Amino acid sequence: MAGMVTLTIDGRKVTVPEGTTILHAAEALGIEIPHLCYCPGLEGTGACRLCVVEVEKVRGLVVACMRRVAEGMVVHTNTPRVREARKFVLELLLSRHPGLCLSCDKSGSCKLQQYAYELGIKRPFFEVRDPGYEVKEDLFIVRDYNLCILCGRCIRVCRTQGADILDFMKRGIETRVGTPLDRSLLESGCDFCGSCVSVCPTGALMEKERLGKGREWELEKVHSRCSYCGAACGLNYHLRKGEIVKVSSPEPVAYLCARGRFGYGYLQSGERLTTPLVRRDGELVPADWDEALSLVAENFQQAIERYGAEGVGGILSPLVSCETAYSFQKFFRSGLRTNNVDCSLRIGAGLELLRHADAVTGGPEGYAGWKDVLEANVILLVGDVCQRVPAVWGYLKRAVGRGAKLIYLGFYKDRPARLAQVWLQALPGEEPLVLARLAWLILQNPTYRTLAERVPNFTSFAEGVERLARVEVSVPEEDLARAAELWSEEARGVLLLPVDGVSPATGKAALNLLLLTGRREKALFPTSAFVNAQGVWRLGGVAEFFPGLRPAPEAASEFAAFWGRVPNGTPGLNLTAMLRPGSPVKALYLLGEDPLSSYPGNGSIAAKLEELDFLVVQDLTLTKTAEKAHVVLPLASLPETGGTVIATHGEKHHLSSALSPRTLMPWQVFALLAAKMNLELNLSAQELLLNEIKAVTPEFGLVPAERRPGFWELGEVGPGRGDSQLKLTTLAFYPSFYRQDWLKLSGLEVLLPYEGNFIALSPEEGLEEGAVVEVSTPHGTFTTRVRLDKALPRGVAAVPAFSSAAAALFPLETPWEPVPASIARA
């Protein structure tokens, strides 16, 4: 453990740990030492020399961001000699910096401007030489290297975040920052995380949409959370007159993906709904709230009278707040007395695997966090986690940089595959077989076998993995042996598992590896594509559970005391049951969901929607599904409603309303609807809802869904290596997202080839880039374009997850399974 060092800075004593820099020691005293190249979160380089200080008994000035403290050191940070040296450094920088402060959007937050003012520089001492570089306008980012001071921050942060496309070019006075072959950012492989913009101390790198929309002192900064995935990353909205001008991360080096930093356009799009629509003479026309809600109340009441409580149902999005989810399910369970309420986490294995995750860890408090990922000795990454939850990539890279061993299970040769010590390139469908093989290899160690025998269901588990281990797979035996060795022998292991992106068999096989090696608490980091998957399902947003994960039939009498009305004790229909043609549901309420665009099996879903007597859709825009509705209601977005979200790895966040709402809050809509149906449900205010949630479930639903796990049996799984048919699967090509319309309204679809309408194939399949083809599976047909992708193995094709192609070609019940496909030129 590091010792402590006491030194004196500007006459004041301070004690700091050994290894601390003078710069950080001064910060502990509240003394700011000017600096340009140093940035918190990045390694120092001492390149700019602006942070020089005097140290007694040391000849010459020293660089504060690099020099470590020593016992008894005496430092002076603001002597005439120091100020003169800093002034000289700034004068040199200003000699190559055009004086454009009057019109520069960085004015007011530019570090160069700030320090020039503090040092009293009124005009440049040296002749100013304008470099004359061409201003490069890329997607989302403008690069004006005429304003660059060569601090290197952008280069270092680009390397830290994993893109590594920026570097110094040329030499001497001609030195500048650039990309390989001076190509555009997009052509160079940029992620558009925007971290380079965040750390730039001048106006050399700026957000394209931010230019000309206000000076920094005119912008209001409001903290919130990103709505795009289950990481729920922190972010700041910078507003002028209520409009978003830009988005930043709370810390300069904190990662925000392109969706989080530049994907806010959907929030203030002109296509946002602000007025209800009702269908008259076959057309959707504007109406007032009273008329629209009267129609909803009347038709839902008629459905209940005609078909009973099972004749109505509601499906909500896991992208809404806990308060919105709670009020929605309360309206259905307590008001309409039906348990036909569910969310799209049902699609895939998400709900099942979250329950099993609780069984392994003892609940969300036992989940691993970002700190555990960074401190792990070995990490097992399953599937396309880094595309679904981009923040994971930065933590993985840092963890491996600290010495962690990465095992990656996936068919796609992406960055994790190149970073991994062991890449288990299983073909789609082979994943549970590979994981079972790893379990079998670990069981050959007598120590682990003895440990595993204490876990319930060991005998059937051991028999199952021995049977599955005989199935031949595509992964070389030496890679399997090395992975089994790393996972079993390294001290601290973390499993990164996309609960809504793998099959149930894959998820259970991965969780078995945790139990097999005795890893329970702080060893599982679940991820999800949904910002509030945890909050929605734990607070009653799924058919089988009331809030607090109380089983629906048994909990009815308990909640009668809370709600003052006796809920229905009959188990409800889940999403797949409600959307199946012929289901008893005749009146359906969709909250923030667009099944015809986002759900697999959209052919059968379309047939079910045609069967309905009444469909109401509440959403941000007029979606494909909303176009079929009888009533369309505007929905306030998460940044507008604020409220509580629970990241998939268990962190709870309460958000203030960051943006002015363009319409009624969701719970206000439910309250007005309840009033029209003569129901007293107490849904009118968010604060009341939050208090009620805390009373109903003091743990906010963060209780284990299952306890005392045993090994899971895998049963029969897909074919192994012997299957030669073309396999079609889904892949979350960055920046794919569950709601592709959000990407389009924000301009992010340009980051996907053919705006996300493609099928990816290996060049070995014999088709050319851009060819128009018809793809057929047992579940549907879709016409699209070919994208050639060398990262795919031969025999595997992939379409973007959540795309219209995926919706047409995969079934609603088992969208995780690869399907046989045929491809013909259209």
C-alpha positions in Angstrom: 0.0 0.0 0.0 1.3 3.4 -1.0 2.6 5.6 1.8 1.8 9.3 2.4 3.9 12.3 1.5 3.7 15.8 3.0 4.8 18.8 1.0 4.3 22.5 0.9 2.6 24.3 -2.0 2.5 28.2 -1.9 3.0 28.1 1.8 0.3 25.6 2.6 1.1 22.0 3.8 -0.7 19.1 2.2 -0.4 15.3 2.6 -1.1 13.1 -0.4 -0.4 9.5 -1.4 3.0 8.6 -2.9 3.0 8.9 -6.7 0.7 11.9 -6.7 1.7 14.6 -9.2 2.3 18.2 -8.1 -0.7 19.2 -10.2 -3.1 16.9 -8.3 -1.6 17.8 -4.9 -2.2 21.5 -5.7 -5.8 20.6 -6.7 -6.3 19.0 -3.2 -5.6 22.5 -1.8 -7.9 24.2 -4.3 -4.9 25.7 -6.2 -5.4 25.6 -10.0 -2.3 25.2 -12.1 -2.9 26.2 -15.7 -2.6 23.2 -18.1 -3.5 22.4 -21.7 -2.2 19.0 -22.6 -3.1 17.4 -19.3 -6.7 16.1 -19.0 -8.3 14.2 -16.1 -8.6 10.6 -17.1 -5.8 10.6 -19.6 -2.1 9.9 -19.2 0.0 13.1 -18.9 2.6 13.9 -21.5 4.0 17.3 -20.3 3.9 18.5 -23.8 2.5 22.0 -23.5 4.8 23.1 -20.6 2.1 25.5 -19.4 1.9 23.8 -15.9 5.5 24.6 -15.0 6.2 25.5 -11.3 9.2 26.2 -9.2 10.4 23.6 -6.7 13.0 24.7 -4.1 16.4 23.1 -4.5 15.6 22.0 -8.0 17.3 23.6 -10.9 15.0 25.0 -13.5 11.2 24.8 -13.7 9.4 21.5 -13.5 6.3 20.2 -15.2 3.6 19.8 -12.6 1.5 17.3 -14.5 4.4 14.8 -14.6 6.6 15.4 -11.6 5.7 13.3 -8.6 5.7 14.7 -5.1 8.4 14.0 -2.6 8.6 14.3 1.2 9.4 17.8 2.3 9.1 19.3 -1.3 8.4 23.0 -1.4 6.5 24.2 -4.5 5.7 27.7 -5.8 3.0 27.9 -8.4 2.7 31.6 -9.2 6.0 33.4 -9.0 7.1 36.0 -11.5 9.4 33.5 -13.1 6.6 31.0 -13.4 4.2 33.5 -14.9 6.7 34.7 -17.4 7.4 31.2 -18.6 3.7 30.4 -19.0 3.2 33.7 -20.8 6.0 32.8 -23.2 4.4 29.4 -23.9 1.0 31.0 -24.6 2.6 33.6 -26.9 4.1 30.8 -29.0 0.8 29.0 -29.2 -1.1 32.2 -30.1 1.4 32.9 -32.9 -0.3 30.0 -34.8 -3.8 30.6 -33.6 -6.1 32.9 -35.6 -7.7 35.5 -33.4 -11.3 34.5 -34.1 -12.7 34.8 -30.6 -15.4 37.2 -31.7 -17.1 34.6 -33.7 -15.7 31.3 -32.3 -18.4 29.1 -30.6 -15.8 28.0 -28.1 -15.5 31.5 -26.7 -16.2 31.5 -23.0 -15.0 27.9 -22.5 -11.8 28.0 -24.4 -8.8 27.2 -22.2 -6.4 29.1 -24.4 -8.6 32.2 -24.1 -9.0 31.8 -20.4 -5.3 31.5 -19.6 -4.4 34.4 -22.0 -6.8 36.5 -20.0 -5.4 35.4 -16.7 -1.9 36.1 -17.7 -2.7 39.6 -19.1 -2.0 38.9 -22.8 -3.8 41.6 -24.7 -2.3 41.0 -28.2 0.1 38.4 -29.6 3.8 39.2 -29.1 4.9 37.2 -32.1 3.6 37.6 -35.7 0.5 35.4 -36.1 0.9 32.8 -38.9 -2.4 31.4 -40.0 -1.8 27.7 -40.9 -4.4 27.9 -43.6 -5.8 24.3 -43.2 -9.0 23.4 -44.8 -11.9 23.1 -42.3 -13.2 19.5 -42.5 -16.9 19.0 -41.9 -17.5 15.3 -41.0 -20.7 13.7 -39.8 -21.5 15.4 -36.5 -18.0 16.8 -36.0 -16.2 19.8 -37.5 -12.4 19.8 -37.5 -10.7 23.1 -37.8 -7.0 22.4 -37.2 -6.2 26.1 -37.7 -7.3 26.4 -34.0 -5.4 23.3 -32.9 -2.6 23.7 -30.3 -1.2 20.2 -30.7 -1.9 19.3 -27.0 -2.6 15.7 -28.1 -5.7 15.2 -25.9 -7.8 14.0 -28.8 -5.2 11.5 -29.9 -4.9 10.0 -26.4 -8.7 9.9 -25.7 -9.3 8.3 -29.1 -6.8 5.6 -28.2 -8.3 5.2 -24.7 -11.9 4.8 -26.1 -10.7 2.2 -28.5 -11.1 3.8 -32.0 -7.4 4.9 -32.3 -7.8 6.7 -35.6 -6.2 10.1 -34.7 -2.5 10.8 -34.6 0.1 13.4 -35.3 1.1 13.9 -38.9 4.3 15.4 -40.5 7.0 17.0 -38.4 8.3 20.3 -37.0 6.3 23.4 -37.8 4.1 21.3 -40.2 2.9 19.0 -37.5 -0.8 18.6 -37.2 -3.4 16.0 -36.1 -5.1 13.8 -38.7 -6.5 10.5 -39.7 -4.9 7.6 -41.7 -4.3 8.9 -45.2 -6.2 12.0 -44.2 -9.5 10.4 -44.8 -12.8 11.4 -43.3 -13.7 10.3 -39.8 -16.3 7.9 -41.2 -13.9 6.3 -43.7 -11.3 6.0 -41.0 -13.5 3.9 -38.7 -14.6 6.6 -36.3 -17.2 5.6 -33.7 -18.4 9.2 -33.4 -18.3 8.9 -29.6 -17.3 12.6 -29.6 -14.8 12.2 -26.8 -12.3 14.1 -28.9 -14.7 17.1 -28.9 -15.1 16.8 -25.1 -11.4 17.0 -24.3 -10.4 19.6 -26.9 -9.4 22.8 -25.0 -10.0 25.1 -28.1 -12.4 25.3 -30.9 -10.4 22.9 -33.1 -13.0 20.1 -32.6 -16.7 21.1 -32.3 -20.1 19.5 -32.6 -21.5 20.3 -36.1 -25.0 21.0 -34.9 -23.9 23.2 -32.1 -22.3 25.9 -34.3 -24.0 29.2 -34.4 -26.5 28.3 -31.7 -25.2 30.3 -28.8 -22.2 31.1 -26.7 -21.3 28.8 -23.8 -22.5 31.3 -21.2 -25.9 31.4 -22.9 -26.4 27.6 -22.5 -28.2 26.0 -19.6 -26.7 22.6 -18.6 -29.1 20.0 -17.3 -27.9 16.5 -16.1 -29.8 13.4 -17.2 -29.3 9.9 -18.4 -29.1 8.4 -21.9 -32.2 6.6 -23.0 -30.6 4.4 -25.6 -29.5 1.2 -23.7 -29.3 -0.4 -20.3 -26.0 1.2 -19.4 -28.0 4.4 -18.6 -24.9 6.6 -19.1 -24.8 10.0 -17.5 -25.0 13.0 -19.8 -25.6 16.7 -19.8 -28.0 18.5 -22.1 -26.9 22.0 -23.0 -30.0 24.0 -23.8 -30.8 27.4 -25.2 -34.3 28.6 -25.1 -35.5 25.1 -24.3 -33.8 23.5 -27.3 -30.9 21.0 -27.1 -27.8 22.6 -28.6 -25.3 19.8 -27.7 -24.8 16.9 -25.4 -21.7 16.3 -23.2 -20.5 13.7 -20.8 -20.3 14.6 -17.1 -16.5 14.0 -17.2 -14.3 14.8 -20.2 -13.2 11.2 -20.7 -16.5 9.5 -19.7 -17.7 7.6 -22.7 -20.8 8.5 -24.6 -21.5 6.6 -27.8 -22.8 8.3 -31.0 -26.3 7.6 -30.0 -25.9 9.3 -26.6 -23.9 12.3 -27.8 -25.5 13.0 -31.2 -28.7 11.0 -31.2 -31.0 13.6 -29.5 -32.7 14.8 -32.7 -35.7 12.6 -32.2 -36.5 14.5 -29.0 -37.1 17.8 -30.8 -38.0 16.5 -34.2 -40.8 18.3 -36.1 -42.4 14.8 -36.4 -43.1 14.6 -32.7 -46.8 14.2 -31.8 -48.2 17.0 -29.7 -51.9 16.5 -30.4 -54.1 13.3 -30.2 -55.3 11.7 -33.5 -58.6 9.9 -34.0 -59.7 7.9 -36.9 -62.6 9.4 -38.9 -63.8 8.0 -42.2 -60.7 5.8 -42.3 -58.3 8.7 -41.8 -56.4 9.8 -38.7 -57.2 13.4 -37.9 -56.3 15.8 -35.0 -58.6 15.9 -32.0 -58.5 17.3 -28.5 -57.7 15.2 -25.5 -61.2 15.0 -24.2 -62.5 13.5 -27.5 -59.6 11.1 -27.8 -59.7 9.8 -24.3 -63.5 9.5 -24.4 -63.1 7.2 -27.4 -60.5 5.1 -25.6 -62.6 4.8 -22.4 -65.7 3.9 -24.3 -64.1 1.2 -26.5 -62.2 -0.4 -23.6 -65.3 -0.4 -21.5 -67.2 -2.1 -24.4 -64.5 -4.7 -24.8 -64.6 -5.6 -21.1 -68.4 -5.8 -21.2 -68.4 -8.0 -24.3 -65.3 -10.2 -23.7 -64.5 -9.9 -20.1 -61.2 -8.7 -18.5 -59.1 -10.9 -20.8 -60.5 -9.0 -23.8 -58.2 -6.0 -23.1 -54.4 -5.7 -22.8 -51.5 -3.4 -22.6 -47.9 -3.6 -23.8 -45.4 -1.0 -22.7 -41.8 -0.1 -23.6 -38.8 -0.8 -21.3 -37.6 2.7 -22.4 -40.0 4.5 -20.0 -39.4 5.4 -16.3 -40.4 3.3 -13.4 -43.1 5.7 -12.5 -44.6 5.5 -15.9 -44.4 1.7 -15.9 -46.0 1.5 -12.5 -48.9 3.8 -13.4 -49.5 1.9 -16.6 -49.7 -1.5 -15.0 -51.8 -0.1 -12.1 -54.3 1.3 -14.6 -54.7 -2.2 -16.1 -54.4 -4.4 -13.0 -56.4 -2.2 -10.5 -58.5 -0.1 -12.9 -59.4 -2.6 -15.7 -58.9 -5.6 -13.5 -56.8 -7.5 -16.0 -53.3 -8.9 -15.7 -52.8 -8.7 -19.5 -49.9 -6.3 -19.3 -46.4 -7.0 -20.6 -43.4 -5.4 -22.1 -41.1 -6.1 -25.1 -38.4 -7.5 -22.8 -40.5 -10.6 -23.3 -39.1 -11.0 -26.8 -36.1 -13.2 -26.6 -34.7 -14.6 -23.3 -34.5 -11.3 -21.4 -37.0 -12.0 -18.6 -36.0 -15.6 -18.1 -32.3 -14.8 -17.8 -32.9 -11.8 -15.5 -34.7 -14.2 -13.2 -31.9 -16.7 -13.4 -29.3 -13.9 -12.9 -31.0 -13.1 -9.6 -30.8 -16.7 -8.6 -27.0 -16.7 -9.1 -26.2 -13.4 -7.5 -28.8 -13.1 -4.8 -30.4 -10.1 -6.6 -29.1 -6.8 -8.2 -27.0 -6.0 -5.2 -24.9 -9.0 -6.1 -24.4 -7.9 -9.7 -21.0 -6.8 -10.9 -20.5 -3.1 -11.6 -18.1 -1.2 -13.8 -15.5 -1.2 -11.0 -15.6 -5.0 -10.9 -15.1 -5.2 -14.7 -12.0 -3.0 -14.4 -10.6 -5.1 -11.5 -11.3 -8.5 -13.1 -8.5 -11.0 -13.8 -10.6 -12.8 -16.5 -13.6 -11.6 -18.4 -16.0 -13.9 -20.4 -17.8 -11.8 -23.0 -20.7 -13.5 -24.7 -22.2 -12.2 -28.0 -22.5 -8.7 -29.4 -22.5 -6.9 -26.1 -20.2 -4.1 -27.3 -22.6 -3.2 -30.1 -25.7 -3.3 -28.0 -24.1 -1.5 -25.0 -21.2 0.5 -26.5 -20.0 1.7 -23.2 -18.8 -1.8 -22.4 -16.0 -1.6 -25.0 -14.1 1.2 -23.3 -14.2 -0.6 -20.0 -13.0 -3.9 -21.6 -10.1 -2.1 -23.3 -9.1 -0.5 -20.0 -9.4 -3.8 -18.1 -7.3 -5.7 -20.6 -4.8 -2.9 -20.4 -4.6 -3.5 -16.7 -3.8 -7.2 -17.3 -7.3 -8.9 -17.5 -7.6 -11.9 -19.8 -10.5 -11.6 -22.2 -12.4 -14.7 -23.5 -14.8 -13.7 -26.3 -17.5 -16.0 -27.5 -19.0 -14.9 -30.8 -19.0 -15.5 -34.5 -18.2 -11.9 -35.7 -14.6 -10.8 -36.0 -15.0 -7.3 -34.4 -12.9 -5.4 -31.9 -13.4 -7.7 -29.0 -12.3 -10.6 -31.1 -9.0 -8.8 -31.9 -8.6 -7.8 -28.3 -9.3 -11.2 -26.7 -6.6 -13.6 -25.5 -9.0 -16.4 -26.6 -11.6 -15.9 -29.3 -14.1 -18.8 -29.3 -15.5 -18.3 -32.9 -18.6 -20.5 -32.6 -21.1 -20.4 -35.5 -24.6 -19.1 -34.6 -26.4 -21.7 -32.6 -23.2 -23.4 -31.3 -22.8 -21.1 -28.3 -24.4 -23.4 -25.7 -22.4 -26.3 -27.1 -19.2 -24.4 -26.7 -20.1 -23.3 -23.1 -21.1 -26.9 -22.2 -17.7 -28.0 -23.6 -16.0 -25.5 -21.3 -18.0 -26.8 -18.3 -17.0 -30.4 -19.2 -13.3 -29.5 -19.4 -13.4 -27.7 -16.0 -15.2 -30.7 -14.5 -12.1 -32.7 -15.3 -10.4 -30.8 -12.4 -11.2 -32.8 -9.2 -11.3 -29.6 -7.2 -14.0 -28.0 -9.3 -15.9 -31.3 -9.6 -16.0 -31.6 -5.7 -17.2 -28.0 -5.5 -19.8 -28.5 -8.2 -21.2 -31.6 -6.5 -22.5 -29.4 -3.7 -24.7 -27.4 -6.1 -28.3 -28.7 -6.6 -29.0 -30.6 -9.8 -25.4 -31.5 -10.3 -26.0 -35.0 -11.6 -28.3 -34.1 -14.5 -26.0 -31.1 -15.2 -22.9 -33.3 -15.4 -24.7 -35.8 -17.6 -25.9 -33.1 -19.9 -22.6 -31.4 -20.4 -20.9 -34.7 -21.1 -23.5 -35.5 -23.8 -23.2 -32.0 -25.4 -19.4 -32.0 -25.2 -19.4 -34.9 -27.7 -21.0 -32.7 -30.4 -18.4 -31.3 -32.7 -18.2 -27.5 -32.9 -16.2 -25.0 -35.0 -13.9 -23.9 -32.2 -10.5 -25.5 -32.1 -9.8 -27.7 -29.2 -6.7 -25.8 -28.1 -8.8 -22.6 -27.8 -11.4 -24.4 -25.7 -8.8 -25.8 -23.4 -7.1 -22.4 -23.0 -10.5 -20.7 -22.2 -11.4 -23.4 -19.7 -8.0 -22.9 -18.0 -8.3 -19.1 -17.8 -11.9 -19.1 -16.5 -11.2 -21.7 -13.8 -7.7 -20.6 -12.7 -7.9 -16.7 -12.6 -9.0 -15.3 -9.3 -11.6 -12.7 -10.1 -13.9 -13.4 -13.1 -16.7 -11.4 -14.6 -19.3 -12.7 -17.1 -20.7 -10.0 -19.5 -24.0 -11.4 -20.7 -26.6 -9.7 -23.0 -29.7 -11.1 -21.4 -31.9 -10.0 -24.3 -29.4 -10.8 -27.0 -28.8 -14.6 -26.5 -30.8 -17.8 -26.5 -32.1 -19.2 -23.2 -29.7 -22.1 -23.6 -26.7 -19.9 -24.1 -27.6 -17.8 -21.1 -28.1 -20.7 -18.8 -24.9 -22.4 -20.0 -23.0 -19.2 -19.3 -24.6 -18.9 -15.8 -23.7 -22.6 -15.1 -20.0 -21.6 -15.6 -20.4 -19.1 -12.7 -21.9 -21.7 -10.4 -19.3 -24.3 -11.5 -16.4 -22.0 -10.4 -18.1 -20.8 -7.3 -18.6 -17.2 -8.6 -21.8 -15.6 -7.4 -21.6 -12.1 -6.0 -20.0 -9.4 -8.2 -19.3 -11.9 -11.0 -22.2 -11.3 -13.4 -22.7 -8.1 -15.4 -26.0 -8.4 -17.3 -26.6 -6.0 -20.2 -29.7 -5.0 -22.1 -30.7 -2.9 -25.1 -33.3 -1.2 -22.9 -32.6 1.6 -20.5 -35.1 0.5 -17.9 -35.5 -3.2 -18.4 -34.9 -3.8 -14.7 -37.3 -1.1 -13.5 -40.1 -2.1 -15.8 -40.2 -5.8 -15.0 -39.6 -5.4 -11.3 -42.4 -2.9 -10.9 -45.2 -4.9 -12.5 -44.6 -4.4 -16.3 -44.8 -8.1 -17.0 -47.8 -10.4 -16.9 -46.7 -12.8 -14.2 -45.5 -10.3 -11.6 -47.1 -7.5 -9.6 -44.7 -4.8 -8.4 -41.9 -6.1 -6.2 -41.9 -9.4 -8.2 -44.9 -10.8 -6.3 -46.5 -13.6 -8.4 -49.6 -12.2 -10.1 -52.4 -14.6 -8.9 -51.1 -14.8 -5.2 -50.5 -11.1 -4.9 -53.9 -9.9 -5.9 -55.3 -9.8 -2.3 -52.2 -8.2 -1.0 -52.5 -5.3 -3.5 -56.2 -4.8 -2.8 -55.0 -3.2 0.5 -52.6 -0.9 -1.3 -54.9 0.1 -4.1 -58.3 0.0 -2.5 -59.6 -2.2 -5.3 -59.3 -6.0 -5.6 -57.2 -6.9 -8.7 -58.0 -9.9 -10.8 -56.4 -13.1 -9.6 -56.4 -14.7 -13.0 -52.9 -15.0 -14.6 -52.5 -12.6 -17.5 -51.5 -13.1 -21.1 -48.0 -12.2 -22.0 -46.9 -10.3 -25.1 -46.5 -13.2 -27.4 -49.9 -14.6 -26.3 -51.7 -11.3 -26.7 -50.2 -10.7 -30.2 -50.9 -14.2 -31.5 -53.7 -14.3 -34.1 -56.9 -15.6 -32.4 -55.9 -14.5 -28.9 -58.8 -13.2 -26.8 -57.5 -9.6 -26.6 -59.8 -7.3 -28.7 -58.8 -3.9 -27.3 -55.0 -3.2 -27.1 -53.0 -0.3 -25.7 -49.4 0.1 -26.9 -47.3 2.5 -24.8 -44.1 3.5 -26.7 -44.1 0.3 -28.8 -44.0 -0.1 -32.6 -44.4 -3.9 -33.1 -44.7 -3.7 -36.9 -41.2 -2.2 -37.1 -39.4 -3.5 -34.1 -40.8 -7.0 -33.3 -39.9 -10.2 -35.1 -42.8 -12.0 -36.6 -44.4 -8.9 -37.8 -46.5 -10.8 -40.4 -48.5 -12.6 -37.7 -48.6 -9.4 -35.6 -50.1 -7.5 -38.5 -52.8 -10.2 -38.8 -53.6 -9.9 -35.1 -53.8 -6.1 -35.3 -56.4 -6.5 -38.0 -58.5 -8.7 -35.7 -58.7 -6.0 -33.0 -61.8 -4.1 -32.4 -59.8 -1.2 -31.0 -56.1 -0.2 -31.0 -54.7 2.8 -29.2 -51.0 3.7 -29.6 -49.2 6.3 -27.4 -45.8 7.2 -28.9 -43.5 10.0 -29.7 -44.2 10.0 -33.5 -46.7 8.5 -35.9 -45.1 5.1 -36.2 -45.9 2.3 -38.6 -48.1 0.7 -36.0 -49.7 4.0 -35.0 -50.8 4.4 -38.6 -53.1 1.3 -38.0 -54.5 2.6 -34.7 -58.0 3.9 -34.0 -56.6 6.5 -31.6 -53.0 7.9 -31.4 -51.9 9.7 -28.3 -48.7 11.8 -27.9 -46.1 10.4 -25.5 -43.7 12.5 -23.4 -40.1 11.3 -23.7 -38.0 10.1 -20.8 -35.9 13.3 -20.6 -39.2 15.2 -20.4 -40.9 13.0 -17.8 -37.8 12.4 -15.7 -38.3 9.8 -13.0 -36.4 6.7 -12.0 -34.5 4.2 -14.1 -32.6 1.1 -13.1 -29.6 0.3 -15.3 -29.4 -3.4 -16.2 -26.5 -4.0 -13.8 -28.7 -2.7 -11.0 -27.7 0.9 -10.5 -30.8 3.1 -9.7 -30.9 6.6 -11.0 -33.5 9.4 -10.3 -33.7 11.9 -13.2 -35.1 15.4 -13.0 -37.1 16.5 -16.0 -34.4 17.9 -18.3 -36.6 19.1 -21.2 -40.0 20.9 -21.2 -42.7 18.4 -22.1 -44.5 18.8 -25.4 -47.5 17.0 -24.2 -49.2 15.5 -21.1 -47.2 13.3 -18.8 -48.1 9.6 -19.2 -49.5 9.2 -15.7 -51.7 12.3 -16.3 -53.1 10.5 -19.4 -53.9 7.4 -17.4 -55.4 9.5 -14.6 -57.7 11.3 -17.1 -58.6 8.0 -18.7 -59.4 6.5 -15.4 -61.6 9.4 -14.5 -63.6 8.9 -17.7 -64.2 5.3 -16.7 -65.2 6.4 -13.1 -62.1 4.8 -11.6 -60.2 6.3 -8.6 -56.6 5.3 -9.1 -54.5 8.2 -7.7 -52.3 8.5 -10.8 -52.1 12.3 -11.2 -48.6 13.2 -9.9 -45.1 11.7 -10.2 -44.2 12.4 -6.6 -47.3 10.5 -5.4 -46.4 7.6 -7.6 -42.9 7.5 -6.3 -44.1 7.5 -2.7 -46.6 4.7 -3.5 -43.9 2.6 -5.2 -41.7 3.0 -2.1 -44.6 1.9 0.1 -45.7 -1.0 -2.1 -42.1 -2.3 -2.5 -39.6 -0.7 -0.1 -36.7 -2.2 -2.0 -38.0 -0.6 -5.2 -38.3 -4.0 -6.7 -34.6 -4.7 -6.4 -35.3 -8.1 -4.7 -34.1 -11.5 -6.0 -36.6 -13.0 -8.4 -35.2 -16.5 -7.7 -33.2 -17.9 -4.8 -30.9 -20.8 -4.1 -30.0 -21.8 -7.7 -29.0 -25.2 -9.0 -27.4 -26.0 -12.3 -29.7 -25.5 -15.3 -30.3 -28.3 -17.7 -29.8 -27.3 -21.3 -31.8 -30.0 -23.0 -31.5 -30.3 -26.7 -29.7 -27.5 -28.4 -29.0 -26.6 -32.0 -26.9 -28.5 -34.5 -23.1 -28.4 -34.3 -20.5 -28.2 -37.0 -22.1 -30.6 -39.3 -24.9 -28.3 -40.5 -23.9 -26.8 -43.8 -27.0 -24.7 -44.6 -26.7 -20.9 -44.7 -27.5 -19.6 -41.3 -29.2 -16.3 -40.9 -28.9 -14.5 -37.6 -29.3 -11.0 -36.2 -26.4 -8.8 -35.1 -26.4 -5.4 -33.4 -24.4 -3.6 -36.0 -23.3 -0.3 -34.3 -25.3 1.9 -33.8 -28.3 -0.3 -34.3 -31.1 0.4 -31.7 -34.4 -1.1 -30.7 -36.2 2.0 -32.1 -34.7 2.6 -35.5 -37.0 5.6 -36.0 -35.1 7.4 -33.3 -31.9 6.9 -35.2 -33.4 8.1 -38.4 -34.9 11.3 -36.8 -31.5 12.0 -35.2 -29.6 11.5 -38.5 -27.7 8.4 -37.2 -28.9 6.0 -39.8 -26.1 7.3 -42.0 -23.7 5.3 -39.8 -25.3 2.1 -41.0 -24.7 0.9 -44.6 -27.8 1.4 -46.7 -29.4 3.1 -43.7 -29.8 -0.2 -41.9 -31.5 -2.0 -44.8 -29.0 -4.7 -45.7 -28.0 -8.3 -45.2 -24.3 -8.9 -44.4 -22.5 -11.7 -46.1 -18.9 -13.0 -46.4 -17.3 -12.0 -49.8 -16.8 -15.8 -50.2 -20.6 -16.2 -50.8 -20.1 -14.8 -54.4 -22.4 -11.8 -54.4 -21.3 -8.2 -55.0 -21.6 -5.2 -52.7 -25.0 -3.5 -53.0 -26.7 -6.2 -54.9 -30.5 -6.3 -54.4 -31.6 -9.7 -53.2 -34.6 -11.5 -51.9 -34.0 -13.3 -48.6 -36.4 -16.1 -47.6 -36.7 -18.0 -44.3 -39.4 -20.3 -43.0 -40.9 -17.2 -41.4 -41.0 -14.6 -44.2 -39.4 -12.9 -47.2 -37.6 -9.6 -47.4 -36.0 -7.7 -50.2 -32.8 -5.9 -49.3 -29.2 -5.0 -50.3 -26.0 -7.0 -49.8 -23.3 -5.7 -47.6 -20.0 -7.6 -48.0 -18.4 -8.1 -44.6 -15.0 -9.8 -44.1 -15.7 -10.2 -40.4 -18.4 -12.8 -41.1 -17.4 -16.5 -41.6 -18.6 -18.2 -44.7 -22.0 -19.8 -44.3 -23.3 -17.1 -42.0 -25.5 -14.2 -42.9 -26.6 -11.4 -40.6 -29.2 -8.6 -40.6 -29.3 -5.7 -38.2 -31.0 -6.5 -34.9 -34.3 -4.6 -34.5 -34.4 -3.8 -38.2 -37.4 -4.3 -40.6 -35.5 -7.2 -42.1 -35.2 -8.9 -38.7 -38.9 -8.2 -38.1 -39.9 -10.0 -41.4 -37.5 -13.0 -41.3 -37.6 -14.2 -37.7 -40.4 -15.5 -35.5 -41.7 -13.7 -32.4 -41.4 -16.8 -30.2 -37.7 -17.7 -30.8 -36.0 -14.7 -32.4 -32.6 -15.7 -30.9 -32.3 -18.9 -33.0 -30.5 -18.7 -36.3 -32.8 -19.7 -39.2 -32.0 -21.4 -42.5 -32.1 -18.9 -45.3 -32.0 -18.8 -49.1 -30.9 -15.8 -51.1 -31.8 -15.0 -54.7 -31.3 -11.9 -56.8 -34.3 -9.7 -56.9 
